[in-house]
């Protein structure tokens, strides 16, 4: 078995060949989810960036399409976004055939080599065939570089509250807010963030949208702001802010500002492998979900992971929700419900007693290279709740809750190949948990070489890769002092029909 077969995910998007990083230009139109992505077709390491393209009816099964945008004399095609210009405000199409508008960053390598600061500018392209082929606008760039070195990753959206086009852009240590009437002329309105949040690296790939508070009719605005390096467990990660927007300026909510005094930043995902994630545009109001997907890797080692022919997958698509609990705003994420379409077999166990190490699921009755497992633990009194995915070679990845010292963790140091980068397994990933949790809900998505763990309905999420030398074939839980009872175990085997 070649590494390619060993590591190619079963139900996460990967390009057939070549290098991939950030998701770009995601929009939904006429029943199809579009995904573009940072792409270098000629090698498996980062290089001259293109936009690759894939389409899906459900965000799970993807068809790779022709490359959408090629680099040209103005530069590489860096990250960006796309919107459906329903009212043809840009004039590129018509009301009968609305144009799709993409905005991306040109990164000019010649200028970079010459030591110039103004290497990055924003440009647009339009599609009159529902995103399949694109024409670059003849008057590019639409936003010139104002003498800021890192000035990139425009994320456009329709602002339904102030009835305007909106765009957020990462500018080094802050997010810049622009508005437009026609998607061609953009006005800088404000900036945010130079004095708040995590600043261990450069800000990249922002996203900004209104979102309903769960269980209420009120709306808040959420700013996603990826950063590299400076993530909670090293390297790249995505932080977020919750606040209000008056059509020009974003200001964070007082309670959220207080939270940030205590923990500096809040993160969409505390594992090492979820970066540059953004949401789909043009999701119909009748659906109303905020649908998100990230790049399932980390700049610390993305270029070195041991796959052949292709590099990198996307995370499972996720739904974002905003909860307010005791005045604290938190963004929760869970896998999209479309995943359940692919359940080929289910095992349900009402209660399972765990003393020392106990098997929860095992091959061949469940194939643990494509599984969606959930369960609950109540009356927590153990110090450590340890879950373990292992194979016949004695390799394993461990994760769980240390309820004495109050943190969730993932340890992939014994998971197989780790030495391709010293950063890959140099530490145990951790995130603080609430003091003395009394109940723990776990949802675990396993796809060959990745785990995505969603604790307590998506309140805390950790996504990590591993590269074992044989498929994982057993999932178990371990306790030390007491007998624990796992409740309502659902083990779903997933299968893509392709
Ligand atoms: C984030 C990023 C973006 C940039 C792109 C280049 O991962 O660095 O800021 O546009 O990747 O591929």
Boltz pocket constraint, residues with backbone or C-beta under 6 A from the ligand:
constraints:
  - pocket:
      binder: B
      contacts: [[A, 21], [A, 22], [A, 38], [A, 49], [A, 77], [A, 78], [A, 79], [A, 105], [A, 152], [A, 153], [A, 203], [A, 204], [A, 205], [A, 276]]
      max_distance: 6.0
